[in-house]
Amino acid sequence: MRTRGKGSDVPAPGRPWDEVVPGLWMGGHEFRRQAGQLEPAVVRDEFDVVQTLLRLPGHGPDAGVEHHVWPIPDGPLDGTQLAGVIRLARAAGEALDEGRRVLVRCFHGYNRSGLVVAHTLMRRGATAEEAIRLIRGRRSPWALHNDLFVEYLRAGLATAQLLEELAE
């Protein structure tokens, strides 16, 4: 099982965040400028809703921005963690329906944020494969390189949650 890569085998993204579909953005906490240096991706008030799956101090958002924090590992998730991912995806879809701009972020904006964004897209009618392909095309080919998260999406998060709860 491949999960988040360690070290230099997984490059930092070239942008702090990318729009996957209108109003739904995926991003991280650091990115690499063209000069090659890493910079923090600090959210101010660019978005109406920010969902954070890995919280680092000093990365925003500004006060007054709706902020949901649900820290999860970039690895196997238990039933409670999967339930939180499902809730975040539902909230992201509701915010999109209201015309709000949503950012879902994790460390690089590849795996954990990809899981929430993909499930949001699937709740809106995309298949798992369509959602994965779109995310990789818009954010990075490195997006959703955690094979376990891809399997969660292919099985369906509700099914994955049930299986994890039965195993606990």
Secondary structure, DSSP 8 states (H G I E B T S, - for coil): ---S--GGGS---SSSEEEEETTEEEE-SEEE-TTS-EEE---SSS-SEEEESS--TT----TTSEEEE----SS---HHHHHHHHHHHHHHHHHHHTT--EEEE-SSSSSHHHHHHHHHHHHTT--HHHHHHHHHHHT-TTTT--HHHHHHHHH-HHHHHHHHHHH-
